[in-house]
Amino acid sequence: MALIRSVRGFTPVYKNDCWFADSATLTGDVQLGEFCTVWFNAVIRGDVNSIRIGDYTNIQDGAVIHCTYLKAATTIGNYVSIGHNAIVHGCTIEDNVLIGMGAIVMDDAVIEEGAIVAAGAIVTQGKRVPAGTIYAGNPARFLKEVSAQQREFNIRTAHNYVKYAGWFAAEEKNNP
């Protein structure tokens, strides 16, 4: 069972159709929408500020979602995939975005709708990644426009993670 903890009078709030891996951690002022998944060793830590996550968003293995005390809350939209071991900190991520494996998105950055932050990229504080673009590197810079195929991949990935969670949920139900 995932570790879900209250802190400073805040308890994570989520829909019944969300799925959390046994080793996932959610603390504090965290709200998740419908059909969200939080995978193994992922941490969503709303101890110092609020974290809001939309529908059909997946937080993959080892990812860390945090914020900055009294300064930068974290907002993540719908149909967002946060890749394995990514760090998302005090920023805004709009709908239909893919944050690649090991990427870092810092305080006050904004990742606009349909953008991709490539694996290993570092989006520095206050940077804006325009809608429908791919940013890569350290610091992250424009690489190219997102193709129609890549847009479809972003949406399909969000749906696939709901399917994958269903596999685990079925096992849990059949083998309590």
Number of C-alpha atoms within 10 A of each C-alpha: 9 17 13 15 16 15 14 11 8 15 18 19 16 16 13 10 12 19 24 23 20 13 16 24 21 24 22 23 23 23 19 21 20 17 23 30 25 28 24 18 20 25 23 25 23 29 23 19 19 22 28 17 24 20 20 25 30 30 30 24 21 22 26 21 24 26 25 18 13 9 11 21 21 24 21 25 22 22 26 29 29 30 22 22 21 26 24 26 24 26 26 24 27 22 22 27 29 30 28 21 22 19 26 25 28 22 22 21 22 22 28 20 20 25 26 29 29 22 20 18 22 22 27 16 15 13 18 14 23 17 19 21 21 22 26 20 16 13 12 21 17 13 14 12 15 16 12 9 8 17 17 12 14 21 20 12 19 26 19 14 23 19 13 12 21 14 11 14 15 11 11 10 8 8 7 6
